[in-house]
Amino acid sequence: MVTNKIDEVKRLLLERIASSESPREILKAPELKALYDEISRLPVAERASFGRSVNELRTELSDAVETVEQSVQSKSIQPLDVTAPWQAGGSKPDFLPMIQGSQHPLTMELEEVIDIFTRMGFEAIESRQIDSDFNMFSALNFPENHPARDGYDTFRTEEGFIPPAHTSTMQHRILKQGKLKLEAGGDIAAISYGRVFRNEDVDATHEHTFYQVEGVFVSESATLGQMLGTLRGFFEAYYGQELKIKTQPAYFPFVEPGLEFAIEKPAALGGQPGEWLEMLGCGMIHPNVLEMAGIDSRRYRGFAWGGGVERLVMLKYGIDDLRHFEAARLKFLRKFA
Ligand code: DAH
């Protein structure tokens, strides 16, 4: 008779569980509690087996609850279409905002710069973002302890590596690799572009992180005139107009002679006649730099230049503050999208 009671409660509660969306509450039903209360009222001999049956019932009900819970949950998870432009799970498509990303202006312009030099016949190599004292200074003819080393505000890691302060760190590698090409009768013509780092106070014209492009050309007959022609050709292609250029002497240990190269600010970009903008450093590669890379400086000669990318871009678009580039402000970035 008592077992009948268990069957009755079982039927009743299983039915309720099966038709409930949140069945866990049913495990606390008074009918089940009543069965537990019953145990103590039974003759001692019957208590153990009745108690066991009630426990079994509880386990069975609790399994049933879990089954229902799982199926409710799986119904609420919809297959996710990651290509759909709307929110998953909505009854009607709720379109996501369709804002497309775009290239950073510096990336865009750097690609333009690379494109121009590539069309002139230069191979383009990305510069390293961590380098050695050797490539930063010694390979570029900076004597040990020479004050010119201080001019570069270099960062250093605790291990003594250097996040390069100029892309000239790539010159030695380019020369060493190009040596075979020279000996096979060819020329070395490469640019190296990438991020450089300086320990500087940041203001409208100084950043701790910026971009440079370096160029190296070596042949049996390279001349300063070829260098000026190459650079003028580049600037005229980049700004899409004829330009006046001028140079003045400058000291860089890795070139002799060393020059600063300036262009006259074009009227179309708000320039006045006679307003010169210094764009980069350049010169004839110092014989020591060639020799250091195993290149015979009596037979071969070369020119090199290096300059900042931000400066180019700022002039082209009339940007007044270098800090815009790293500020991640969408209002600024979207002007270039
Ligand atoms: N590395 C120099 C700087 O960052 C720029 C430079 C000057 C590069 C003369 C050259 C060069 O290749 O020939 O200030």
Boltz pocket constraint, residues with backbone or C-beta under 6 A from the ligand:
constraints:
  - pocket:
      binder: B
      contacts: [[A, 165], [A, 166], [A, 167], [A, 168], [A, 214], [A, 215], [A, 252], [A, 254], [A, 255], [A, 258], [A, 259], [A, 280], [A, 281], [A, 282], [A, 283], [A, 304], [A, 305], [A, 306], [A, 307]]
      max_distance: 6.0
